[in-house]
Amino acid sequence: MPASKVQPIPDGMHSLTPHLVCDGAAKAIEFYKQAFDAVEESRLPGPDGRLMHAQLRIGDSPLMLVDEFPEMGALGPKKLEGSAVTLHLYVPDVDATYAQAVAAGAEPTMPVTDMFWGDRYGQVKDPFGHRWSIATHMQDLTPQQIAEGMRTMPEGG
């Protein structure tokens, strides 16, 4: 009997999926549910209670999480004293989502503002040290319009 054809990218997944290391992944799951209306799809606890794997969905996108495993080099941004990565989240109402994230415990790092590239945009840091940019696309602009908008920005902003 011939083997069935397996899809190289499973249904519901994208080519690129963030996989976050969190000091307290179970608490992070609850935070992401409150802050970003995440839906928990799966959770695999290990023998010691730490999460070996969890998967959420925010909007149409999967998000994977794991607890810190220092013995395997898996450390979250707090232990690393920061992260070079920002997760970008498009939503229908950036102001409402930003306020919801802050109410859930996120730290505001950039207020929501209309940006020169056509998005209304702000940034927060979650309680686990991960940085998030949140945006609603407001207008389609040409590359020339974006460049002109950038040139006319006030200094430092």
C-alpha positions in Angstrom: 0.0 0.0 0.0 1.5 3.4 -1.0 2.3 5.9 1.7 -0.1 8.9 1.8 1.3 12.2 0.7 2.1 14.5 3.6 2.0 18.2 3.1 5.4 19.9 3.8 3.5 22.7 5.6 0.6 21.5 7.8 -2.8 22.9 7.4 -3.3 26.1 9.4 0.5 26.8 9.6 2.5 29.5 7.8 6.0 29.2 6.4 7.3 31.2 9.4 6.0 30.8 12.9 7.3 32.6 16.0 8.4 30.2 18.8 8.8 32.0 22.1 10.8 30.9 25.1 9.1 32.2 28.3 10.0 32.1 31.9 6.5 30.7 32.9 5.0 29.6 29.6 1.7 28.6 31.2 1.4 32.2 32.6 2.4 33.6 29.2 -0.5 31.6 27.6 -3.0 33.2 30.0 -1.5 36.6 29.3 -1.7 36.2 25.5 -5.3 35.1 25.9 -6.2 38.3 27.8 -4.0 40.7 25.8 -4.4 39.5 22.3 -7.4 37.1 22.3 -5.2 34.1 21.7 -6.8 30.7 21.4 -4.9 27.8 22.9 -4.6 24.9 20.5 -2.3 22.5 22.3 -0.1 22.1 25.4 2.5 19.4 26.2 3.8 19.5 29.7 7.0 17.6 30.5 7.6 15.3 33.4 8.8 18.1 35.6 5.8 20.3 34.8 7.5 22.7 32.4 5.9 23.1 29.1 7.8 21.3 26.4 5.6 22.8 23.7 2.4 24.8 23.4 0.6 26.3 20.5 -1.7 29.3 20.4 -3.4 31.1 17.5 -3.7 34.9 17.4 -5.9 36.0 14.6 -4.9 33.8 11.6 -1.4 33.1 12.9 0.1 30.3 15.0 2.4 31.1 17.9 4.5 28.4 19.6 5.7 28.7 23.2 8.0 26.7 25.5 9.2 27.1 29.0 12.8 28.1 29.7 15.2 25.1 29.6 18.6 26.6 30.6 20.2 23.2 30.5 19.4 23.2 26.8 20.3 26.9 26.2 16.6 27.9 25.9 16.4 31.2 27.7 13.7 34.0 27.6 14.4 37.7 27.0 14.5 38.5 30.7 17.4 36.1 31.3 19.1 37.4 28.1 18.5 41.0 29.2 16.5 41.9 26.2 15.6 40.6 22.7 16.5 41.8 19.2 13.1 40.6 18.0 9.8 42.4 17.9 6.6 40.5 17.1 4.4 42.5 14.7 0.6 42.1 15.1 -1.9 43.5 12.7 -5.4 43.9 14.2 -8.7 45.6 13.2 -8.5 48.2 16.0 -5.0 49.0 17.2 -6.2 51.4 19.9 -8.5 48.8 21.5 -5.9 46.0 21.3 -3.1 48.2 22.7 -5.4 49.2 25.6 -6.4 45.5 26.1 -2.7 44.5 26.2 -1.8 47.2 28.7 -4.8 46.3 30.9 -3.6 42.7 30.9 -0.1 43.7 32.1 1.9 44.8 29.1 4.3 47.7 29.5 3.6 50.6 27.0 6.8 51.4 25.2 5.5 53.5 22.3 2.1 55.2 22.2 -0.3 54.4 19.3 0.3 57.0 16.6 -0.5 57.5 12.9 2.7 56.6 11.1 4.1 57.9 7.8 3.9 54.5 6.1 0.1 54.3 6.5 -0.4 52.3 9.7 -1.7 53.4 13.1 1.0 51.8 15.3 2.2 51.4 18.9 4.5 49.1 20.9 4.4 47.2 24.2 6.6 44.8 26.1 4.8 41.8 27.6 5.5 40.6 31.2 7.8 37.9 29.8 10.1 40.4 28.1 8.9 40.0 24.5 8.4 43.2 22.5 5.2 43.6 20.3 4.4 46.1 17.7 0.6 46.4 17.1 -0.8 48.1 14.1 -3.9 48.7 12.0 -3.3 49.5 8.3 -5.1 52.8 7.6 -4.1 53.7 4.0 -2.3 52.3 1.1 0.6 54.6 0.1 3.1 54.5 -2.8 6.8 54.1 -2.0 7.2 57.8 -3.0 4.4 58.9 -0.5 6.1 56.9 2.2 9.5 58.4 1.5 8.0 61.9 1.5 6.2 61.2 4.8 9.5 60.0 6.3 11.3 63.1 5.1 8.8 65.4 6.7 8.8 63.7 10.1 9.8 65.9 13.0 13.3 65.2 14.4 13.4 62.4 16.9 10.0 61.1 15.9 
